[in-house]
Amino acid sequence: MRPVQAIASLASGAVLILACAGAGTAAPYAMCSAGESCSGGTVCETAGNPPIGPFCTHSCDDSTDCPASGACASLGGTTSFCYQTCPQGTGCPAGELCENYETGYGETTMICLPTAGNVLSGTSWTTTDISTTAKSDGVVMSSYTINFDAGDVALGGAGAAGAFSAVLTQTYSTSPMFDLAGCTETTRFDGGTWGDTMNPDNPSNGAVAVTGAHGVTTRSGCVVAANDTTDAEQIYDAAVDGASTGFVVVDGTTLEMNGATSVVPYDDGSRWSFRSAD
């Protein structure tokens, strides 16, 4: 029995060794990370101009150089690289989009293009900042949550657009010198669309704007009862649905806005600091 047990143990060990050797190896055309190994003669690198990836590819002279019936394309770069084809518009590796592209060799084909994530797409942020204008109006407490729902992301993640919604809750001082003394006010924005343009060289900063946002405001507890209201419209719409764009910088779980008059509910161009609500 002992020899059988030894053979079984050796076989088990061999399986484990093979499993370890295969770990961290990505298939041709799959997205990869720095230092990760790729199979099929490909390597993990970026390609094109502006650069996309990294993904498992290699340089090529024409499509016959590419594994798995891939396509050779320059995509604005000085060197051509291999890309997976997707003639039916589907079947791309995770994190890649099927796009109709001119390969640079007199033909147009559907190829899979790696796309970087957009820093705003699919995120929510919250802040307790009180703008200069709000303070002058008597606001003593504020909570503002904004939602950039996931939507269409441009190649490389440098631009995106999706549905926008937000909730602003404010509490006013009880001092009679303020028109809305004592009010607790909540405004909900829905129906908007956000869009950003991020710096291709530094996709953590750029500009964002909101269009089509519709807000309804409810107030209660006001010192002057006549100021209580339910679903009053367009109290802050002109600021949130503004024509201008706000400059944004995302640093991990922090979002900084400057002059974001089309995203925040006051048009004084104050600097706003958000933290991730996800």
C-alpha positions as CSV (number, residue, x, y, z in Angstrom):
1,M,0.0,0.0,0.0
2,R,2.8,2.4,0.7
3,P,4.1,2.6,-2.9
4,V,0.5,3.4,-4.1
5,Q,0.2,6.1,-1.5
6,A,3.6,7.6,-2.6
7,I,2.5,7.6,-6.3
8,A,-0.8,9.3,-5.3
9,S,1.1,12.0,-3.3
10,L,3.5,12.6,-6.1
11,A,0.7,12.9,-8.6
12,S,-1.1,15.3,-6.3
13,G,2.1,17.4,-6.0
14,A,2.6,17.5,-9.8
15,V,-0.9,18.8,-10.2
16,L,-0.3,21.6,-7.7
17,I,3.0,22.5,-9.4
18,L,1.3,22.8,-12.8
19,A,-1.5,24.9,-11.3
20,C,1.0,27.3,-9.8
21,A,2.9,27.6,-13.1
22,G,-0.3,28.6,-14.9
23,A,-1.3,31.3,-12.4
24,G,-1.1,34.9,-13.6
25,T,-0.9,34.0,-17.3
26,A,-3.4,35.9,-19.5
27,A,-4.7,34.7,-22.8
28,P,-3.9,36.6,-26.0
29,Y,-5.9,39.9,-26.3
30,A,-7.0,39.8,-22.6
31,M,-6.5,42.8,-20.5
32,C,-3.5,42.4,-18.1
33,S,-1.6,44.3,-15.5
34,A,2.1,45.2,-15.3
35,G,4.3,42.2,-14.7
36,E,1.6,39.7,-15.7
37,S,2.6,37.0,-18.2
38,C,0.7,36.5,-21.5
39,S,0.4,33.3,-23.5
40,G,0.5,32.6,-27.2
41,G,3.6,34.7,-27.8
42,T,2.0,37.9,-26.7
43,V,3.2,40.4,-24.1
44,C,1.4,42.8,-21.7
45,E,1.7,46.3,-23.1
46,T,-0.2,49.4,-24.3
47,A,-0.9,50.1,-27.9
48,G,-2.2,52.9,-30.2
49,N,-2.2,56.7,-29.8
50,P,-3.7,57.7,-27.5
51,P,-2.5,54.6,-25.7
52,I,-5.0,51.9,-24.7
53,G,-4.6,48.8,-22.5
54,P,-2.5,47.3,-21.2
55,F,-3.5,44.0,-22.9
56,C,-1.9,40.9,-24.2
57,T,-0.7,41.6,-27.8
58,H,2.5,42.0,-29.9
59,S,3.6,44.2,-32.7
60,C,2.9,43.1,-36.3
61,D,3.4,43.9,-39.9
62,D,0.1,42.5,-41.1
63,S,-2.8,40.4,-39.8
64,T,-1.1,37.1,-40.7
65,D,1.3,37.8,-37.8
66,C,-1.5,37.8,-35.2
67,P,-2.7,34.8,-33.2
68,A,-6.2,33.5,-33.3
69,S,-7.1,35.3,-36.6
70,G,-6.5,38.7,-35.1
71,A,-6.2,41.9,-36.9
72,C,-3.1,44.1,-37.2
73,A,-3.9,47.8,-36.7
74,S,-1.9,51.0,-35.9
75,L,-4.7,53.0,-34.4
76,G,-2.8,56.3,-34.6
77,G,0.5,54.8,-33.3
78,T,3.8,54.5,-35.0
79,T,3.8,50.7,-34.4
80,S,1.0,48.3,-35.3
81,F,-0.3,45.7,-32.9
82,C,-2.6,42.7,-32.9
83,Y,-6.2,42.9,-31.8
84,Q,-8.9,40.3,-31.4
85,T,-11.6,40.5,-34.1
86,C,-15.3,40.5,-33.2
87,P,-17.2,40.3,-36.6
88,Q,-20.5,39.7,-34.8
89,G,-20.1,42.7,-32.5
90,T,-19.7,40.5,-29.4
91,G,-17.3,38.1,-27.8
92,C,-14.6,40.5,-26.6
93,P,-12.6,39.8,-23.5
94,A,-13.7,41.4,-20.2
95,G,-13.1,45.1,-20.2
96,E,-13.0,45.5,-23.9
97,L,-15.4,47.0,-26.5
98,C,-16.1,45.8,-30.0
99,E,-15.6,48.8,-32.3
100,N,-15.6,49.3,-36.1
101,Y,-12.1,50.6,-36.9
102,E,-9.9,51.4,-39.9
103,T,-6.9,49.1,-39.4
104,G,-4.6,51.3,-41.4
105,Y,-4.2,48.7,-44.1
106,G,-7.0,49.7,-46.4
107,E,-9.6,47.7,-44.6
108,T,-12.3,48.3,-41.9
109,T,-13.0,45.5,-39.4
110,M,-14.6,45.0,-36.0
111,I,-11.9,44.6,-33.3
112,C,-11.9,44.4,-29.6
113,L,-10.4,47.5,-27.9
114,P,-9.4,47.7,-24.3
115,T,-11.1,50.6,-22.5
116,A,-10.0,52.1,-19.2
117,G,-12.6,52.8,-16.6
118,N,-13.9,56.3,-16.3
119,V,-13.3,57.7,-12.7
120,L,-16.9,59.1,-12.5
121,S,-18.9,56.5,-14.2
122,G,-21.0,54.4,-11.8
123,T,-19.9,56.4,-8.7
124,S,-21.7,58.2,-5.9
125,W,-20.3,61.1,-3.8
126,T,-21.4,63.0,-0.7
127,T,-20.4,66.2,1.0
128,T,-21.3,68.4,4.0
129,D,-19.8,71.5,2.4
130,I,-21.8,74.7,2.6
131,S,-21.2,77.2,-0.2
132,T,-20.6,80.9,0.5
133,T,-24.1,81.8,-0.9
134,A,-25.8,79.1,1.2
135,K,-24.1,80.5,4.4
136,S,-25.3,84.0,3.5
137,D,-28.8,82.6,3.2
138,G,-28.6,81.1,6.7
139,V,-27.8,77.5,5.9
140,V,-26.1,75.9,9.0
141,M,-26.2,72.2,8.0
142,S,-26.0,70.7,4.6
143,S,-25.7,67.2,3.0
144,Y,-25.4,66.8,-0.8
145,T,-25.2,63.4,-2.5
146,I,-24.6,63.1,-6.2
147,N,-24.9,60.0,-8.4
148,F,-23.1,59.5,-11.7
149,D,-24.8,56.4,-13.0
150,A,-22.7,54.1,-15.2
151,G,-23.2,54.9,-18.9
152,D,-21.3,55.1,-22.2
153,V,-17.5,55.3,-21.8
154,A,-15.3,56.5,-24.5
155,L,-12.2,54.6,-25.6
156,G,-9.5,55.0,-23.0
157,G,-12.0,56.3,-20.4
158,A,-11.3,59.9,-21.3
159,G,-15.0,60.7,-21.6
160,A,-18.2,59.3,-20.4
161,A,-21.9,60.1,-20.0
162,G,-24.8,58.6,-18.0
163,A,-27.8,59.4,-15.9
164,F,-27.5,62.0,-13.1
165,S,-29.4,62.2,-9.8
166,A,-28.8,64.0,-6.5
167,V,-30.3,64.8,-3.1
168,L,-29.6,68.1,-1.3
169,T,-30.8,68.5,2.3
170,Q,-30.2,71.7,4.2
171,T,-31.2,73.1,7.6
172,Y,-31.5,76.9,8.1
173,S,-30.8,79.0,11.2
174,T,-33.8,79.8,13.3
175,S,-32.8,83.5,13.4
176,P,-35.6,85.7,12.0
177,M,-33.1,87.6,10.0
178,F,-33.2,84.8,7.4
179,D,-36.1,84.4,5.0
180,L,-36.2,80.6,5.4
181,A,-35.5,80.6,9.2
182,G,-35.9,77.1,10.8
183,C,-36.6,75.3,7.6
184,T,-35.4,71.8,6.8
185,E,-35.3,71.6,3.0
186,T,-34.8,68.6,0.8
187,T,-34.4,68.8,-3.0
188,R,-34.2,65.8,-5.2
189,F,-32.8,66.0,-8.7
190,D,-33.7,63.4,-11.3
191,G,-33.9,63.0,-15.1
192,G,-30.5,64.6,-15.7
193,T,-27.5,63.5,-17.8
194,W,-23.9,63.9,-16.8
195,G,-21.0,64.1,-19.1
196,D,-17.3,64.5,-18.5
197,T,-14.1,65.1,-20.5
198,M,-11.1,63.8,-18.7
199,N,-7.4,64.6,-19.4
200,P,-6.1,61.7,-21.6
201,D,-2.7,62.0,-19.9
202,N,-4.2,62.2,-16.4
203,P,-7.7,60.7,-16.5
204,S,-8.2,61.6,-12.8
205,N,-8.9,65.2,-13.7
206,G,-11.0,67.1,-16.2
207,A,-14.4,68.7,-16.5
208,V,-18.0,67.6,-15.9
209,A,-21.4,69.1,-16.7
210,V,-25.1,68.1,-16.1
211,T,-28.0,68.7,-18.4
212,G,-31.7,68.1,-18.1
213,A,-31.8,67.8,-14.3
214,H,-35.2,68.5,-12.7
215,G,-35.4,69.3,-9.0
216,V,-38.4,69.3,-6.6
217,T,-38.0,70.9,-3.2
218,T,-39.9,70.1,0.1
219,R,-39.6,72.3,3.2
220,S,-40.9,71.8,6.7
221,G,-40.5,73.2,10.2
222,C,-40.1,76.8,8.9
223,V,-40.5,79.6,11.5
224,V,-42.8,81.2,9.0
225,A,-45.3,78.5,8.1
226,A,-46.0,79.9,4.7
227,N,-42.5,78.8,3.7
228,D,-43.4,75.2,4.2
229,T,-43.9,73.6,0.8
230,T,-44.1,70.2,-0.9
231,D,-42.5,69.4,-4.3
232,A,-41.9,73.0,-5.3
233,E,-40.2,73.0,-8.7
234,Q,-37.0,74.5,-10.1
235,I,-35.6,76.1,-6.9
236,Y,-32.1,75.1,-7.8
237,D,-32.4,73.8,-11.4
238,A,-30.7,76.9,-12.9
239,A,-27.5,76.1,-11.0
240,V,-27.4,72.3,-11.3
241,D,-28.5,72.2,-14.9
242,G,-26.1,75.0,-15.9
243,A,-24.5,75.8,-19.2
244,S,-21.0,75.8,-17.8
245,T,-18.8,72.9,-16.7
246,G,-17.0,72.3,-13.4
247,F,-13.5,71.2,-13.1
248,V,-13.0,68.0,-11.1
249,V,-10.1,66.1,-9.6
250,V,-10.5,62.5,-8.3
251,D,-8.0,61.2,-5.8
252,G,-8.9,57.8,-4.6
253,T,-12.0,58.3,-2.5
254,T,-12.0,62.1,-2.7
255,L,-13.6,64.2,-5.4
256,E,-12.7,67.9,-5.6
257,M,-14.8,70.4,-7.6
258,N,-14.0,73.9,-8.5
259,G,-16.5,76.2,-10.2
260,A,-18.8,73.3,-10.8
261,T,-21.9,75.4,-11.3
262,S,-23.6,72.8,-13.4
263,V,-23.2,70.1,-10.8
264,V,-23.7,71.7,-7.4
265,P,-26.8,73.7,-6.4
266,Y,-25.2,77.1,-6.0
267,D,-23.7,79.2,-8.7
268,D,-21.0,81.0,-6.7
269,G,-18.3,78.8,-8.1
270,S,-17.2,77.6,-4.7
271,R,-14.7,74.7,-4.2
272,W,-16.6,71.6,-3.1
273,S,-15.0,68.5,-1.5
274,F,-16.8,65.1,-1.8
275,R,-16.0,61.7,-0.4
276,S,-17.0,58.5,-1.9
277,A,-20.5,57.3,-0.9
278,D,-19.9,53.8,-2.4
